[in-house]
Amino acid sequence: ADLIVFLRGLHPAVGVVGFSFGGCVAIFAAALARDRSDGARPDAICTVGTPAHLNLLGLRFRPALFVRHIGMLLRRRRGRVVPGWPRLRWKRAVDLVAAVSPAPLLILHGTHYWLVHPDHARQLYEAACPPRQIVLIEDGAHAEYLIAQDPETIGGPVIEFFAASLQQRPAPGAGISFTR
């Protein structure tokens, strides 16, 4: 939320994209900033492959899809693990997503994610207040793997969402580029 305040001093509108658990963090930050009067709430939020909750019994391990994406998993470079906000461990994104409104929300999710089923995206969508959109990427894997599979499949909807939500049109030839 403090980063949003800082960026708001530099830009007229601020959007946030959260991948996987980063989508939960974006939802948490926007929800917790709703009572702040310093402009800490983002103007638009996009979540990609975000779990609605971290209930392990609610996650569906799909071995066939895991095997299909194991090459990407093995090539992925991971940083160190940093513990999250301890006071929020009991909260679930699906319980807080309604507080994101009135900021527009775009929920992107791959249909072939081997652990977090697309039902999580549907749960977030149903719990969110308008304005909200959901885009299910057919044959898409999890979050950053969507970019690895096909940058334009995810890049197009994200750019269009932020251009409309932040009421800015990208200049010809300008925009966000996704590289592998």
Secondary structure, 3 states (H helix, E strand, C coil): CHHHHHHHCCCCCCEEEEECHHHHHHHHHHHHHHHCCCCCCCCEEEEECCCCCCCHHHCCCCHHHHHHCHHHHHHCCCCCCCCCCHHHCCCCHHHHHHHHCCCCEEEEEECCCCCCCCHHHHHHHHHCCCCEEEEEECCCCCHHHHHHHCHHHHHHHHHHHHHHHCCCCCCCCCCCCCCC
